């Protein structure tokens, strides 16, 4: 009789251990899922931040290049105006001279 009671106690302890193991594994699984979700959120935020920084840098670089091109174009226009100014004045002088002769 004592042996049967010990066997039943041992069985109950085994069931209790198995139940606790199930609960512990469920808790560990939930914790692992939560950590995975947190890591995914962090990596998503990092990716968004990196993209935003890259876009911002590209905008700044593009603006700097556009400003440089505009400056170069403005300088080229000024240079052409200066170079052509003398030729324009000479041509106007010739036209006026011919008009006065007629």
C-alpha positions in Angstrom: 0.0 0.0 0.0 2.8 2.4 0.9 4.5 1.6 -2.4 1.3 2.4 -4.4 1.0 5.7 -2.5 4.7 6.5 -3.3 4.1 5.7 -7.0 1.0 7.9 -7.1 2.9 10.7 -5.4 5.7 10.2 -7.9 3.2 10.3 -10.8 1.7 13.5 -9.4 5.1 15.1 -9.0 5.9 14.1 -12.6 2.6 15.6 -13.8 3.3 18.8 -11.8 6.9 19.0 -13.2 5.5 18.5 -16.8 2.8 21.1 -16.3 5.4 23.6 -14.8 7.7 22.9 -17.8 4.8 23.6 -20.2 4.1 26.9 -18.4 7.8 27.8 -18.3 8.2 27.0 -22.0 5.1 29.0 -22.8 6.5 32.0 -20.9 9.8 31.7 -22.6 8.1 31.5 -26.0 6.1 34.6 -25.3 9.2 36.4 -24.0 11.1 35.4 -27.1 8.3 36.6 -29.4 8.2 39.9 -27.5 12.0 40.3 -27.9 11.7 39.5 -31.6 9.0 42.0 -32.1 11.0 44.7 -30.2 14.1 43.9 -32.3 12.1 44.1 -35.5 10.7 47.5 -34.4 14.1 48.8 -33.6 15.6 47.6 -36.9 12.6 49.2 -38.7 13.2 52.5 -36.9 16.9 52.3 -37.7 16.2 51.6 -41.3 13.7 54.6 -41.5 16.3 56.8 -39.8 19.0 55.8 -42.2 16.8 56.4 -45.2 15.7 59.8 -43.8 19.4 60.8 -43.3 20.3 59.6 -46.7 17.5 61.6 -48.3 18.4 64.6 -46.3 22.0 64.4 -47.3 21.0 63.8 -51.0 18.8 66.9 -50.8 21.6 69.0 -49.4 24.1 67.7 -51.9 21.6 68.3 -54.8 21.0 71.8 -53.6 24.7 72.5 -53.3 25.2 71.2 -56.8 22.3 73.2 -58.2 23.6 76.4 -56.5 27.1 75.7 -58.0 25.6 75.1 -61.5 23.5 78.3 -61.2 26.6 80.2 -60.1 28.6 78.8 -63.0 25.8 79.7 -65.4 25.5 83.2 -64.1 29.3 83.7 -64.4 29.2 82.4 -68.0 26.3 84.7 -68.9 28.2 87.7 -67.4 31.3 86.7 -69.3 29.4 86.4 -72.6 27.7 89.8 -72.0 31.1 91.4 -71.3 32.7 89.7 -74.4 29.8 90.6 -76.7 29.3 94.2 -75.3 32.2 95.6 -77.3 31.1 93.8 -80.5 27.5 95.1 -80.0 28.7 98.6 -79.5 30.9 98.4 -82.6 27.9 97.0 -84.6 25.6 99.7 -83.4 28.1 102.3 -84.3 28.4 100.9 -87.9 24.6 100.7 -88.2 24.2 104.3 -87.0 27.0 105.4 -89.3 25.4 103.8 -92.3 22.0 105.2 -91.4 23.5 108.7 -91.2 25.1 108.3 -94.6 21.8 107.5 -96.2 
